[in-house]
Amino acid sequence: MHDIRAIREDPQAFDAAMARRGLAPVAAEILALDDRRRAAIRAAEEAQAARNRASKEVGAAKAKGDEAEFERLRALMAEKKSEIARLEEEAKALESELRDLLLGLPNIPAPDVPGGKDENDNVEIRRWGTPREFSFTPREHYEIPAARAGLDFEAAAKLAGSRFVVMKGAMARLHRALAQFMLEIHTEEHGLEEVWTPVLVREEMMLGTGQLPKFGEDSYQTREGWWLIPTAEVTLTNLVNGEIVAGDTLPRRYVADTQCFRSEAGSAGRDTAGMLRQHQFEKVEMVSITTPEESDAEHAEMTKRAETILQRLELPYRTMILCTGDMGFGARRTHDIEVWLPGQGKYREISSVSTCGDFQARRMNARFRREPGAKPEFLHTLNGSGLAVGRTLIAVLENGQQEDGSVTLPEALHPFLGGRSRITPEGELA
């Protein structure tokens, strides 16, 4: 959410930032609402002051036996009471309208974010690894014989419908090994604290990280009112919701492996084959909570942590900085890491690492004190995939596929697979 004081101080700068996001000027509307709200509050305070004066004077009139003045003051008190209630209700309604307007506006892009309309305007920062040259036409993951036996889309469709998968045997084992491998690297080498969280959350938590109110259709809600998390960003970031934390406990760096749930409402017809875009998937998520001055450096480090996983798995990738038109709602800056998928012959997103500045912290009222007794300041929050487990599985299968239908597995995974190094064409670990 945005700081109304900053908008008051420089409405032109705010409109310029929203223009970079492709939005029309909105500062004048915000300030008009804010002026009306503040005017209602002032009027209520003035009415309350008048009521207080009348309350003091009514006793004196009674004591003097001035019945006319007594009745006038009593009528004035009743009038002001009604006026105060009306003005307070008006201020409350305007406050709600202003909050809804601010909650629906995206974060302000960082100065170094390139302008642009869509993914075609994203800018490559670097790339790692060289895509393998095949002596045969590489298949997509669901066409590889080694994977076909363990990826059962028909059973999933019977159980739940489209965009689900049932994994069996070697595929289930490889999927589990990948998540364990990622957690091991992030906790043992990168120093992140592993956390296990619920996948059902209250509406306020989705509001805090920006999934609501604007993007409710992208997620699932239960009849009881809980929301299924689209990512552990929701739960990990909201660990500081409503808190004032001690500055010497920062940065806080969390990692969690969770199931994630997305309706994919805006992706009808896209990536319908295989398991690239699913309603239910698993992701290892990283979240950092830090101070304003450290957040940019933390963003760079988080990106490197995600890249490390791909390097250890020997998977070629490129790292992009997203343009203003492709960046997520809550992000101030986003690095997308795209892994090479030879079956598709293109790079595809496998991690999105974003710094949100104080945007989420304001929505959550999450603050810190630099030292005891210091004025609370808003925290900065960051999040990123480290990595999407299913998409990593796809990349391992496609990059390791052999002409005979088998798959050679990255050496880094061998200890997590009982020393096994390949999947046979029949779908067995060997």
Secondary structure as the mmCIF struct_conf table of DSSP 4:
data_model
#
loop_
_struct_conf.conf_type_id
_struct_conf.id
_struct_conf.beg_label_comp_id
_struct_conf.beg_label_asym_id
_struct_conf.beg_label_seq_id
_struct_conf.end_label_comp_id
_struct_conf.end_label_asym_id
_struct_conf.end_label_seq_id
HELX_RH_AL_P HELX_RH_AL_P1 ILE A 4 GLU A 9
HELX_RH_AL_P HELX_RH_AL_P2 PRO A 11 ARG A 20
TURN_TY1_P TURN_TY1_P1 ARG A 21 GLY A 22
HELX_RH_AL_P HELX_RH_AL_P3 ALA A 27 LYS A 64
TURN_TY1_P TURN_TY1_P2 GLY A 65 GLY A 65
HELX_RH_AL_P HELX_RH_AL_P4 GLU A 67 LEU A 103
TURN_TY1_P TURN_TY1_P3 GLY A 104 GLY A 104
BEND BEND1 LEU A 105 LEU A 105
HELX_LH_PP_P HELX_LH_PP_P1 PRO A 106 ALA A 110
TURN_TY1_P TURN_TY1_P4 PRO A 111 ASP A 112
BEND BEND2 VAL A 113 VAL A 113
HELX_LH_PP_P HELX_LH_PP_P2 PRO A 114 GLY A 115
BEND BEND3 LYS A 117 ASP A 118
HELX_RH_3T_P HELX_RH_3T_P1 GLU A 119 ASP A 121
STRN STRN1 VAL A 123 TRP A 128
BEND BEND4 GLY A 129 GLY A 129
HELX_LH_PP_P HELX_LH_PP_P3 PRO A 131 PHE A 134
BEND BEND5 SER A 135 PHE A 136
HELX_LH_PP_P HELX_LH_PP_P4 PRO A 138 GLU A 140
HELX_RH_3T_P HELX_RH_3T_P2 HIS A 141 GLU A 143
HELX_RH_AL_P HELX_RH_AL_P5 PRO A 145 ARG A 148
TURN_TY1_P TURN_TY1_P5 ALA A 149 GLY A 150
STRN STRN2 LEU A 151 ASP A 152
HELX_RH_AL_P HELX_RH_AL_P6 PHE A 153 LEU A 159
TURN_TY1_P TURN_TY1_P6 ALA A 160 ALA A 160
BEND BEND6 SER A 162 ARG A 163
STRN STRN3 VAL A 166 MET A 167
HELX_RH_AL_P HELX_RH_AL_P7 GLY A 169 GLU A 184
HELX_RH_PI_P HELX_RH_PI_P1 ILE A 185 GLU A 189
BEND BEND7 HIS A 190 HIS A 190
HELX_LH_PP_P HELX_LH_PP_P5 LEU A 192 LEU A 192
STRN STRN4 GLU A 193 GLU A 194
BEND BEND8 VAL A 199 VAL A 199
STRN STRN5 LEU A 200 VAL A 201
HELX_RH_AL_P HELX_RH_AL_P8 GLU A 203 THR A 209
TURN_TY1_P TURN_TY1_P7 GLY A 210 GLY A 210
TURN_TY1_P TURN_TY1_P8 LEU A 212 PHE A 215
HELX_RH_3T_P HELX_RH_3T_P3 GLY A 216 ASP A 218
BEND BEND9 SER A 219 SER A 219
STRN STRN6 TYR A 220 GLN A 221
TURN_TY1_P TURN_TY1_P9 ARG A 223 GLU A 224
BEND BEND10 GLY A 225 GLY A 225
STRN STRN7 TRP A 227 LEU A 228
BEND BEND11 PRO A 230 THR A 231
TURN_TY1_P TURN_TY1_P10 ALA A 232 ALA A 232
HELX_RH_AL_P HELX_RH_AL_P9 GLU A 233 THR A 237
HELX_RH_3T_P HELX_RH_3T_P4 ASN A 238 VAL A 240
TURN_TY1_P TURN_TY1_P11 ASN A 241 GLY A 242
STRN STRN8 ILE A 244 ALA A 246
HELX_RH_3T_P HELX_RH_3T_P5 GLY A 247 THR A 249
STRN STRN9 ARG A 252 PHE A 261
TURN_TY1_P TURN_TY1_P12 ALA A 265 GLY A 266
TURN_TY1_P TURN_TY1_P13 ALA A 268 GLY A 269
BEND BEND12 ARG A 270 ASP A 271
BEND BEND13 ALA A 273 ALA A 273
TURN_TY1_P TURN_TY1_P14 GLY A 274 MET A 275
BEND BEND14 LEU A 276 ARG A 277
BEND BEND15 HIS A 279 HIS A 279
STRN STRN10 GLN A 280 THR A 290
HELX_RH_3T_P HELX_RH_3T_P6 PRO A 292 GLU A 294
HELX_RH_AL_P HELX_RH_AL_P10 SER A 295 ARG A 312
TURN_TY1_P TURN_TY1_P15 LEU A 313 GLU A 314
STRN STRN11 TYR A 317 ILE A 321
HELX_LH_PP_P HELX_LH_PP_P6 LEU A 322 CYS A 323
TURN_TY1_P TURN_TY1_P16 THR A 324 ASP A 326
BEND BEND16 MET A 327 MET A 327
TURN_TY1_P TURN_TY1_P17 PHE A 329 GLY A 330
BEND BEND17 ARG A 332 ARG A 332
STRN STRN12 ARG A 333 LEU A 341
TURN_TY1_P TURN_TY1_P18 PRO A 342 GLY A 345
STRN STRN13 LYS A 346 THR A 355
TURN_TY1_P TURN_TY1_P19 GLY A 357 ASP A 358
HELX_RH_AL_P HELX_RH_AL_P11 PHE A 359 MET A 364
TURN_TY1_P TURN_TY1_P20 ASN A 365 ASN A 365
STRN STRN14 ARG A 367 ARG A 369
BEND BEND18 ARG A 370 GLU A 371
TURN_TY1_P TURN_TY1_P21 PRO A 372 GLY A 373
HELX_LH_PP_P HELX_LH_PP_P7 ALA A 374 PRO A 376
STRN STRN15 GLU A 377 PHE A 378
STRN STRN16 HIS A 380 ALA A 388
HELX_RH_AL_P HELX_RH_AL_P12 VAL A 389 GLY A 400
STRN STRN17 GLN A 401 GLN A 401
TURN_TY1_P TURN_TY1_P22 GLU A 403 ASP A 404
BEND BEND19 GLY A 405 GLY A 405
STRN STRN18 VAL A 407 THR A 408
HELX_LH_PP_P HELX_LH_PP_P8 LEU A 409 PRO A 410
HELX_RH_3T_P HELX_RH_3T_P7 GLU A 411 LEU A 417
TURN_TY1_P TURN_TY1_P23 GLY A 418 GLY A 419
STRN STRN19 ARG A 422 ILE A 423
TURN_TY1_P TURN_TY1_P24 PRO A 425 GLU A 426
BEND BEND20 GLY A 427 GLY A 427
STRN STRN20 LEU A 429 LEU A 429
#
